[in-house]
Amino acid sequence: MRLPRARNGTGRAREVLKGTSGWTVAALAGVAAAVAAGTLPDVIKSWLGEQRPFLTVLCVVAAGVFAGINLWQQRSRGVGIVVALPREEWREPWNAQWTVAAADHARRGHDSCFTVRRAVPSSGSGAERNATREDALGVAYELMSARLTELSAADPSTPVSLYVNAALPDAFELGAKFKSHVQRELRGMHDIPERVTLPQRSERPHTDFFPAVRISGRLKDPLSTAEAVRAAKLAEVVEEPHFESDPEGRAVAVVVHLSDNPLMVAQALRAAGAGCADARGEWARCRAALVIDGGPANLPETTADFELVVRHVYASWRAWNRARPQYADLTHRLFIAAPASVAFALGWLFGHTMRVVEHPHETGETCTSS
């Protein structure tokens, strides 16, 4: 992990000058020098005569321009935190490229950034693997939490962008830790989680990352009529999916399919009925299921749609639960295929009550990574 020093005011000014044309800088510098030297009023007098109102307005405008530039230079662009949790069998070039791209985007868009990288095991015996995995997630959380606590103490208004590259179960559980630990530790310090944005890697050409989800209580807000219509187009809710459930099953399955994986829903329902282990190694069969299916298309790459679909999942699950009190004592299991930012957000919403199952949901044993 490397902690670069935050840029000072001079560094920010240099970035501003880099993004400004030479002619503009020269013009502003000339105006400033002329005003400071007292020569500009004399020049205008010789051109226009004694026009004091015009000179007064010109001086006020010049002062306003430079005050605005100074405030813009001093604004906080926040911090970018890059969290990379590669599984052992992941393709190294892909993983390394993501981390480099995320760190570069964080440096360009923020005053400072740092990277947390912990390898998550995907081999070994069940108990050993689970313990090592928990350690890796715990260390990543502790490093992230320490930085957030430092930021909140120094400047509670600092915005944070959290870049997450992890297998979906790991992203989900990291979101759960963020909910249950970070907010409690930062209580009374202006709730820094309310200012966290999750950038998502874009699949569009000439675009690297876009702000996907903002972590805040807004994700629990009920959908308006117009939002419900839009959400239904993004993902269909199937309250009574057809699958071979176990009448004696100890769990309820929540299947969330929000990426182009055509076989995912059928595989998840088959594993839910036949029984499989969750990411922590606990095995169970499911008695009932709720499916939220985005179909064959990926989500539109906009903050509004990503946040809307997260709220859609939350609202659908709450409504399904309220309508079926007979399942209140069963455990909840999440089967998910979605962007990592969505998995993290759902962990923030559900992680304290729900266990995630790894894809491809192999029955009878702990499954491989997403």
QUIGI-V322627 format. One record per pair of residues at least 24 apart in sequence whose C-alpha atoms are under 7 Angstrom apart, sorted by sequence separation. I is the first residue (numbers start at 1). GAP is how many residues later the second one is. D is the distance in whole Angstrom. If there is no record, write none. Layout:
I GAP D
I GAP D
This chain:
116 24 6
333 24 7
80 26 5
243 26 6
243 27 7
246 27 6
245 28 4
244 29 5
80 30 6
243 30 7
79 31 5
88 31 7
77 32 7
78 32 5
79 32 6
80 32 7
81 32 6
82 32 6
83 32 6
84 32 6
85 32 6
86 32 7
87 32 6
88 32 6
310 32 7
77 33 5
78 33 6
79 33 5
80 33 5
81 33 5
82 33 5
83 33 5
84 33 5
85 33 5
86 33 5
87 33 5
88 33 6
141 33 7
156 33 6
251 33 7
253 33 6
77 34 5
79 34 5
80 34 7
81 34 6
82 34 6
83 34 6
84 34 7
85 34 5
86 34 6
87 34 6
88 34 6
156 34 6
162 34 7
250 34 6
251 34 6
252 34 5
262 34 6
85 35 6
87 35 6
160 35 6
161 35 6
162 35 6
163 35 6
250 35 6
251 35 4
252 35 6
253 35 6
254 35 6
255 35 6
256 35 6
257 35 6
258 35 6
259 35 7
260 35 7
261 35 7
156 36 7
159 36 5
160 36 5
161 36 5
162 36 5
163 36 6
249 36 5
250 36 6
251 36 6
252 36 5
253 36 4
254 36 5
255 36 5
256 36 5
257 36 5
258 36 5
260 36 5
310 36 7
137 37 7
145 37 6
149 37 7
152 37 6
159 37 6
160 37 6
161 37 6
162 37 7
249 37 5
250 37 7
252 37 6
253 37 6
254 37 6
255 37 6
256 37 6
257 37 6
260 37 5
161 38 7
249 38 5
259 38 7
260 38 6
246 39 6
248 39 7
259 39 5
152 40 6
246 40 6
247 40 5
258 40 7
259 40 7
245 41 6
246 41 5
258 41 7
245 42 5
245 43 6
241 48 7
240 49 7
241 49 7
240 50 7
241 50 7
239 51 5
238 52 6
239 52 6
238 53 5
237 54 6
238 54 6
237 55 5
236 56 6
237 56 6
235 57 6
236 57 5
235 58 5
236 58 6
235 59 4
13 60 6
234 60 6
235 60 7
12 61 6
102 61 7
9 65 7
268 67 6
231 77 7
278 77 7
279 77 6
231 78 6
252 78 6
259 78 6
278 78 6
279 78 5
251 79 5
252 79 6
253 79 6
254 79 6
255 79 6
256 79 6
257 79 6
258 79 6
259 79 5
278 79 4
279 79 6
78 80 5
79 80 7
80 80 6
81 80 6
82 80 6
83 80 6
84 80 6
85 80 6
86 80 6
250 80 5
251 80 5
252 80 5
253 80 5
254 80 5
255 80 5
256 80 5
257 80 5
258 80 5
277 80 7
278 80 6
78 81 5
79 81 5
80 81 5
81 81 5
82 81 5
83 81 5
84 81 5
85 81 5
231 81 6
250 81 6
251 81 6
252 81 6
253 81 6
254 81 6
255 81 6
256 81 6
257 81 6
76 82 7
77 82 7
78 82 6
79 82 6
80 82 6
81 82 6
82 82 6
83 82 6
84 82 6
251 82 7
276 85 7
281 85 6
276 86 7
276 87 4
277 87 7
279 87 7
219 88 7
275 88 6
276 88 5
277 88 6
278 88 7
274 89 7
275 89 7
276 89 6
277 89 5
212 90 6
213 90 6
271 90 6
212 91 5
219 91 7
220 91 6
271 91 7
211 92 6
219 92 5
271 92 6
213 93 6
222 93 7
268 93 6
212 94 6
213 94 5
220 94 7
267 94 7
7 104 6
6 105 6
7 105 7
6 106 5
5 107 7
4 108 7
4 109 7
4 110 7
169 110 7
3 111 5
2 112 6
2 113 6
1 114 6
1 115 6
1 116 7
213 128 7
212 129 7
215 130 7
200 141 6
198 143 6
130 150 6
126 155 7
171 169 6
175 169 4
179 169 5
174 170 7
175 170 6
178 170 7
172 171 5
176 171 5
168 172 6
171 172 6
172 172 5
175 172 4
176 172 5
171 173 5
175 173 5
166 174 7
172 174 7
173 174 6
165 175 7
168 175 6
172 175 4
176 175 4
164 176 7
176 176 6
164 177 7
173 178 6
169 187 6
169 188 7
169 189 6
167 202 6
168 202 6
167 203 5
122 246 7
